[in-house]
Amino acid sequence: MMKSNREDIIHEMRASRVETLRLYDWLRDDLDTRRIVHPGFRPMLWHLPHVGTFEEWWLLITLQGDPPLAPRYQVLFDPIKTPREESLDLPPRAEMEEYLARVRTQVELRYLGKGSAGLPSNKLLENDYVFHMVLEHEYQHQETLSYMLQMLPPDRKRKPAGATYLEPPVPAPRVTPEMVKVPGGPFTLGASGEPFVYDNEGPPREVELAEFRIDRYPVTNAEYAEFVAAGGYNDRLLWSEAGWTWKQENEIARPLYWSAAEPRETQEMFEMRLLVPDFPVTGVSWHEAQAYSRFVGKRLPSESEWEKAASREMGATGPGRKRRFPWGEELPSPQLCNFNGRFLGPTRVGAFPDGASPVGCLDMAGNVWEWTATTFSGYPGFKAHPYAEYSEIWFDGDHRVMKGGSWMTRAPLLRTSFRNFFRPGFRFAFAGFRCCS
């Protein structure tokens, strides 16, 4: 018997939980799961029951009216009810995993193999929206765990057995920096909701863009090294006032994890290695990306420009349809992009020519998140759904939109309409950029 879409999703939820637990196996010392690895983050172990409380809240408490299976978990692992500084005293991991199993057992009892019969009437169940939301929520926490793992020194982690490290299936040709032209005209920014999008991805709206040019590839280590060697970090004219203040106060002189000495090394997930010239530069803040763009006489693309270059087909008679992914509607695969941790790190830019966007840009899905010039805010007509804490509370004027996904991003989140967002001074190892003019 063919499974319903809901059954497919629940099976994906099972597979996702296996992947979540597997990330903790990358650590050599379980004590690292309870430590703060970076200011502003909760312990890694906090995220494990958090994905369970989110699942319980929406699928059992909200939709079914069930009492909480562990009332204190609904407080301790709620990021609003329990501030970061109060989330250090955590229960034993075995207790957490037992709780996760209880939640999932109840979810499957209520929903698996039962179709819609007997379920409450609720807008959250339309097109199985709430199930997609629970699944993508866990996917995002997997990526959060991954870049927290990246922050730890390599000797505190163990590489998964049999994993492929850093190289694509076919060696990539060396790339020459170049730009592609994107014709001006109308463009539909955002998504309409199928099969699932977050509230900040819509409502879609038409924007008018002038013709522009955008880098075919993300900026590489080799290109960025020229900026460092030319004294870009000391040239006040390249930096905004806020960027210069941030750089000076934090004594920033190179990307995150780059060594000061030549030949330069950088910290990858499981080892220190010599900088690979054709890998995308990573570990740069929005301020650094903006300064580099000025150094080469360019600028950061707006979110609209980036998304148009990633998704809009250009026909002989004018604009064509918009693609869900840069290459089309087909779900991501290892032949199309670097995602889902397959290579345990970034890959050379241009390594996946079959994943090209309509205008010929490469790596617009996976590999590294890309900064844009756009401040994160709601589109006209935005309505928070189903809760304000996902998007609306971050419309503070101090977050910038990132697009495209990284080497650890799960497949559905690589859609061209997906919006990530960070403060301009935040540096993390999955962040890169490309320029525009």
Buried (B, 14 or more C-beta within 10 A) or exposed (E): EEEBEBBEBBEBBEEBBEBBEEBBEBBEEEEBBBEBBEEEBBBBBBBBBBBBBBBBBBBBBBBBEEEBBBEEBBEBBBEEEBEBEEBEEBBEBEEBBEBBEBBBEBBBEBBEEBEEEEBEEEEBBEEBBBBBBBBBBBBBBBBBBBBBBBBBEBEBBEEBEEEEBBBBEEEBEEBEBEBBEBBEBEBBBBBEBEEBBBBBBBBBEEBEBEEBBBBBBBBBBBBBBEBBEEEBBEBEEBBBEBBBEBBEEEEBEBBBBBBEEEEBBBBBBBBEBEBBEBBBBBBBBBBBBBBBBBBBEBBBBBBBBBBBBBBBEBEEEEBEEBBBBBBBEEEBBBEBBBBBBBBBBBBBBBBBEEBBBBBBBBBBBBBBBBBBBBBBBBBEEBEBBBBEEBBBEBBEEBBBBBBBBBBBBBBBBBBBBBBBBBBBBBBBBBBBBBBBE
